[in-house]
Amino acid sequence: MLYALFPGGKRLRPILALSASEACGGQKEACLPFAAALEIVHAYSLVHDDLPAMDNDAFRRGQPSCHKKFGEAIAILAGDALLTFAFELMSRADDMATSLAVIREVSARIGSLGMVGGQTVDVLSRGGEMDQPTIEYIYTHKTGQLIAASVRVGGMAAGASPESLASLTRYGEYLGFAFQMTDDILDHEGFARTRGPEATREEARAFIAKAKDELTFLQDRAGVLAAIADRVLVREN
Ligand code: GRG
């Protein structure tokens, strides 16, 4: 579990949660357990995604992937335990009502109708040509749902209004789509392979602009979330 978590990657999901919370006037301490849990869920998904039955990746973040280092059985168990620990952490927050709402939010967005659903369609679609709606379903679910959840959880921890949460949701969804497009450019896969890197970057740029448009309700507190969106467009890892 520690091997999958440290040293980490970009920590995008907890950064999004903490930034959304701060932008909505929340206290860092109230959001921290949720932010950590989101990164732990992300770590579980990477450990399982690297397995031979999934993407079969030998390396992750410049080091042997978890199953290459410890064997498949331990990697599966580490992923299971990371996911379970994330829920324990979310249940430990001081405010029980927020805790419960966050647990419901995260479980809905990472389960069969969210991240795991996107991964399932991805696995079932391999070996054939994927049409545009299938690619979009995979992207908005396997990558986009956890990113949208991260932004929303930040807002929830800060007690944001339903209207603010709706804007944060759209920001997170546009950002998640753009993030997967820039991932394709870096990996020469998906959209970047079918449409070319330049057209893909232009499309990602349009999604980033839409994401930033959703931040107007934050007025002068939109800066960090806007900067994260800009950074996603030019990221190199
Ligand atoms: C339940 C057996 C079982 C498997 C589930 C949930 C799952 C497998 C896979 C999810 C698919 C997945 C890993 C999507 C994320 C794709 C993606 C863009 C990963 C990279 O994220 P970054 O760039 O990584 O934020 P770092 O290393 O920076 O944290």
Residues whose N, C-alpha, C, O or C-beta is under 5 A from the ligand:
A	BS01	GRG	G9 K10 R11 L12 S45 L46 H48 D49 M115 V116 Q119 K142 T143 D183 N237
